[in-house]
Amino acid sequence: MGFTLLTLTCFWSLCLAEVGEFTPCLQFFYNSWPPKGLQGTPICQRYENITHFATLYSRPRRSPWFSGYVFTQPYGKRPSSNWKFEPQLANSTADGNMMLFPPGPLDQNVVESQAVEPDYINSTYTRGHLNPSLHHHDHEDRSSTFTLTNTVPQTHGSNSGPWEDLEQHVNHTVSSYCLGEAFIVTGIIPYEKEEHWLKDHRVAVPEYLWSAYCCLNFSKSLPGNFTEMFPTYAAIGRNDRNSTEEIVPVDRGAHKDVLGYDVRRMPLDTLEMYLKERFGSVVSVFYEKCSKLE
């Protein structure tokens, strides 16, 4: 008999809806304002009874549109890759905490509602974090990022190449020059025409990944090449080496392992222009484009 999610109903204070609205986790967005213009299922990502970040999830794609979080300077080693799933995507009355995948067969409701570990086994894609463990200090925060509702199918050349370089660059930039909170949103851009999938339409593969941060309290003594990176900056990375070059050009001199997985850094306005073109509607990542509150 497979693992039965339906028995894991929650009681009293644990019976909190973590799927369906962002209200319990607005603190992970600048001015408590989630990105606008994308449709999906909000998830307040809860681990060990604490909410650690927020995700907008696409049920049809079985993958996230974006994850939003607050950066904290990383410390210690990368946690073990103990992958988890979201019980409330399969059963609204289930425990609001993400759960480790159990040994043996899974409840079919879980399999139908979200990506599961077998989707990635023997595929050519890695499990690419939108909210990376690298951008967090506490062990629990870092461990909470290892949920498949926070990952998308990402090519190895991107995940271990230019996109990892971007995550490290953001880590250095924010740690060195952001003096207050840094709000980060990382998401995906789907293929324009024909979708790509893992395992016969199980999990949708994005054509691009994007990321942007917002930090209003920053050093007034920025090096010259960092002045344009505050209060906000963004980037788009290729997840398909065969994509055209209108959005992200290709460096032909790159090593063959990462050739075609370039990342293009850009102002927030430029990112939102490309999101509007691909999604067919205005997508706003930060409240008032990360401007100071009156």
Secondary structure, DSSP 8 states (H G I E B T S, - for coil): ----GGG-B--GGG----BS-SGGGGGGSGGG---BS---EEEEEEETTEEEEEEEEETTTTEEEEEEEE-----S-------EE-HHHH-TTB-SS-EE--SS---HHHHHHS--GGGTTTSSEEEEESS-GGG--SHHHHHHT-BGGGEEEEEHHHHTTHHHHHHHHHHHHHHHHB-S--EEEEEEE--SSS-EEETTTTEEE-SEEEEEEE-SSB-SS--GGGGGGSSEEEEEEES-TTS-SSSS---TTS-TTTTT--EEEE-HHHHHHHHHHHHSS--B-SGGGT----
